Amino acid sequence: MPAKFTNITLDEMTTDVLKPAKGWKEVDVNAKEYVFDWTLPRWPGIVVRVYTSISKGSGQGRRKGADAIRICAVDTELNKPLRKFKRLHRVKNWRDNLKARLLEAVQSLRKDFT
């Protein structure tokens, strides 16, 4: 049985996963969707960036099949992308999947910069 699409709101994203209290900050990168950064504590110029697929106009996720949540690493001092990670589909278990993908990204970056 294929996974079922789930619409995600900005409130769900920032309340459930990308919490400001945990260091997530909305950034303006001239995108039509909400984008959030989390800075690696030991490397202040390196961030994990999440492109949420949530439209700035409506605060709702794009329609089914229109886009996925994307995660990458960026060197903000050089304004240079470092790595892309596997995209994340907007399905029922998106919260757990996003948390796991973010943990993988941080662990991978720590390994690269240690």
KAJO-V711145 format. One record per residue. N is the residue number from 1. RES is the residue in one small letter. PSI is psi in degrees with one decimal (NA if undefined). OMEGA is omega in degrees with one decimal (none if undefined). Layout:
n & res & psi & omega
N & RES & PSI & OMEGA
N & RES & PSI & OMEGA
This chain:
n & res & psi & omega
1 & m & 126.3 & 179.9
2 & p & 152.3 & 178.1
3 & a & 146.7 & -177.3
4 & k & 129.9 & 177.0
5 & f & 140.0 & 176.5
6 & t & 128.8 & 175.6
7 & n & 139.0 & -178.5
8 & i & 135.4 & 178.1
9 & t & 162.9 & 177.2
10 & l & -40.4 & 179.5
11 & d & -44.6 & 178.2
12 & e & -43.3 & -177.3
13 & m & -45.2 & -175.8
14 & t & -21.2 & 177.9
15 & t & -36.9 & -172.4
16 & d & -31.0 & -173.8
17 & v & -60.1 & -174.3
18 & l & 66.4 & -172.7
19 & k & 128.1 & 175.6
20 & p & -35.6 & -179.8
21 & a & -20.6 & 178.1
22 & k & 4.7 & 175.9
23 & g & 2.0 & 178.4
24 & w & 132.7 & -179.5
25 & k & 135.0 & 173.6
26 & e & 137.2 & 178.8
27 & v & 151.7 & 178.1
28 & d & 108.0 & 179.8
29 & v & 30.3 & -179.9
30 & n & 43.0 & 176.8
31 & a & 156.5 & 177.8
32 & k & -1.0 & 179.6
33 & e & 163.4 & 176.7
34 & y & 136.3 & -178.9
35 & v & 137.2 & -177.9
36 & f & 144.3 & 177.2
37 & d & 147.7 & 170.1
38 & w & 122.8 & -177.1
39 & t & 132.6 & 174.5
40 & l & 122.7 & -173.3
41 & p & -39.6 & -177.7
42 & r & -17.5 & -178.1
43 & w & 84.6 & -172.9
44 & p & -15.9 & 178.3
45 & g & -3.2 & -177.8
46 & i & 129.6 & 178.6
47 & v & 152.3 & 165.6
48 & v & 124.9 & -176.3
49 & r & 136.1 & 179.1
50 & v & 120.2 & 171.6
51 & y & 110.6 & -166.9
52 & t & -20.0 & -172.0
53 & s & 14.3 & 177.1
54 & i & 120.5 & -175.0
55 & s & 134.4 & 176.2
56 & k & -27.6 & -179.2
57 & g & -42.6 & -173.8
58 & s & -20.3 & -175.0
59 & g & 10.0 & 179.8
60 & q & 154.8 & 175.5
61 & g & 155.2 & 176.7
62 & r & 165.0 & -177.6
63 & r & 165.1 & -178.0
64 & k & 130.6 & 177.4
65 & g & -3.6 & -175.5
66 & a & -30.7 & -177.3
67 & d & 166.0 & 177.1
68 & a & 166.8 & 173.1
69 & i & 133.7 & -177.9
70 & r & 143.5 & -179.0
71 & i & 136.5 & 176.3
72 & c & 170.2 & 174.2
73 & a & 139.9 & -176.4
74 & v & 137.5 & 170.3
75 & d & 106.5 & -175.3
76 & t & -21.6 & 179.1
77 & e & -36.2 & 178.6
78 & l & -4.2 & -176.3
79 & n & 51.0 & -173.3
80 & k & 129.5 & 175.1
81 & p & 140.0 & 179.9
82 & l & -40.9 & -176.8
83 & r & 146.7 & 171.4
84 & k & 145.9 & 176.1
85 & f & 165.4 & -176.7
86 & k & 134.4 & -180.0
87 & r & 162.1 & -175.8
88 & l & 124.2 & 179.0
89 & h & 148.9 & -179.8
90 & r & 84.9 & -178.5
91 & v & 179.3 & -173.9
92 & k & -45.8 & -175.9
93 & n & 30.6 & -174.9
94 & w & -36.3 & -177.9
95 & r & -52.3 & -179.7
96 & d & -40.9 & 179.7
97 & n & -41.2 & 179.8
98 & l & -43.6 & 178.4
99 & k & -44.5 & 179.7
100 & a & -41.8 & -179.7
101 & r & -38.4 & 178.0
102 & l & -41.3 & 177.3
103 & l & -43.6 & 177.1
104 & e & -44.0 & -178.9
105 & a & -46.9 & -179.0
106 & v & -44.3 & 178.9
107 & q & -40.9 & 178.8
108 & s & -43.3 & 180.0
109 & l & -40.8 & 177.7
110 & r & -40.0 & 178.8
111 & k & -41.0 & -179.4
112 & d & -32.4 & -173.9
113 & f & 9.4 & 179.4
114 & t & NA & none
